[in-house]
Amino acid sequence: MASTALGYLSAPLVLGPLCYSFRFCSLFKKASPLSSKSTRLSTARIITSSTAFVDDKPDRFIKENEADLRTNILACPICYDPFIWNGDSQPSMNYVAQPSLECNTCRKAYSSNDTHLDLTIASGGKAYGEILAASTELFRVPLVSFLYERGWRQSFSLWGGFPGSEKEFELMKEYLKPVMGGNIIDASCGSGLFSRQFVKSGLFSLVVALDFSNAMLQQCYEFIKQEENFPKENIVLVKADISRLPFASSCVDVVHAGAALHCWSSPSLAVAEISRVLRPGGLFVATTYIVDGIYSLIPFLRPLRQNFAQVSGSHIFLNENELEDLCTVCGLVRFKCIRNGRFIMLFAMKPS
């Protein structure tokens, strides 16, 4: 199976206009903060509510377990056994170039460079290569990684109803409260737009910025270098395949995938992997787009999207039920979503 793609949009540029009235679609239990029935709320009200609900610097930081969170979370993508850490420090941006990680079982060593750890299965290979999906190859191009935060991501608001990274982060905060203080994987992180926000918020003890593209990880590294007083000890950059995550089972508190789900060549394999690495009670948060409403009336849309997926490696979701079913079949429960035009933010939980 080809390595899966990164978290970016490849949708038609003719979709609904931006509006800031979010529709909540709830299947959560009443006791959960995700339990409200379908409602319409303004962005201002949502942001005010979520900001008041969450402290910027939570007390539940689990200081005594920070070393374990770092050393035990990384695992061999072949054996899923935790690595032997050969360095003098914990894996982070401050110390990623020198050490190697070695699997206890298969004894394969995984190397790193000045920017990130390479924890793909093919890491260290010299002759073998795979033909990857077009959507994967696109975001390995350095020009695309350069443009991603210089207009590309901002265009999502114009055609897809994405409210922008800062507002998206505010929308998440209320639902992330039960898992704050733990670790978070920013899957298909791209240039690190959300990874940097997660670190600077102080809400998590470790942020793993994960992507399959060397170019995107390099851009992420460059953006972090430009930040003043950035806590580099709380983030590590990792190259990995979303369908073969290099983490031990049941060790991750949150997996976030921003504008990514539709670009994965096999969403079911990816979400199944996310379910595997989430600890009981852990949370999966993702944003993508849905082609529903009037667009669902387009003749032959379903067979057309199948052909589109085969050619491009990207997926088009036609309704919320598809996403809920995807989470359910992969072992996640208590599905919840927020809608704004084509934009959807979904939440699902690993059963505790």
PyMOL commands that set and color helices and strands:
alter all, ss='L'
color gray80, all
select helices_A, chain A and resi 43-53+63-71+134-138+142-160+165-179+193-201+214-226+232-234+261-263+267-277+293-297+301-312+320-329
alter helices_A, ss='H'
color red, helices_A
select strands_A, chain A and resi 21-26+40-42+83-85+101-103+109-110+117-118+183-187+206-211+235-239+252-257+278-289+333-340+343-349
alter strands_A, ss='S'
color yellow, strands_A
deselect
rebuild
show_as cartoon
